[in-house]
Amino acid sequence: MKVFYTTEAVKFVEELSLQDHSRLERTRKLFEAYGFKIGSKYIKKITKSNVWELRAGKIRLFLCIKGKNAIGVHAIYKKSQKLLLHDMKLAEKRCKSI
């Protein structure tokens, strides 16, 4: 499975520190190599639609699955234990617009 980014996600990724960027890239490559077999430590479905959360330390990349491609539609720094409803709805909205 190949991962692509929307322009919004690219802007966020470009502003990451070197350590966070490296962690996200490592997790992304794991996902590309093994798909959903990497387990819930790294990926989790967050909505009833096709939006998944790729977990890379404190970074969360929201992925929209389209066929054999995953598109990063939104990314955040996770600061609390619970995901904000606003972030989930924004990721869903962006996924539907693709």
C-alpha positions, 0 to 999 in steps of 0.5 A: 500500500502506498501513502500519499499526502494532501497539501494540508498534510504536507505543510504539517509534515514539513514543519515537524522536528527532525526526530518527529519527521523521522519517526513518522517516515519510519512508521509510514514505511512500515505501513507501506511494507506490511499494510494493516498487519502492523497492528493497533500500536501503529494504526487504528480505524477511527470512524465508521467511514474509511478514515484510519489513524497512523500513530507515530509517537505523538504524531497522528496522521489521518489516512483515507484508504482508496483502493490500494492507496492511502492518502494522508488528509490531516495530521496533528500532535496528540496532546491528550488521551482522547482524539478531538471530535473536530480533528476526526470530522475534518479528516472525514470531510477531507476524505469525502472530498477526494 
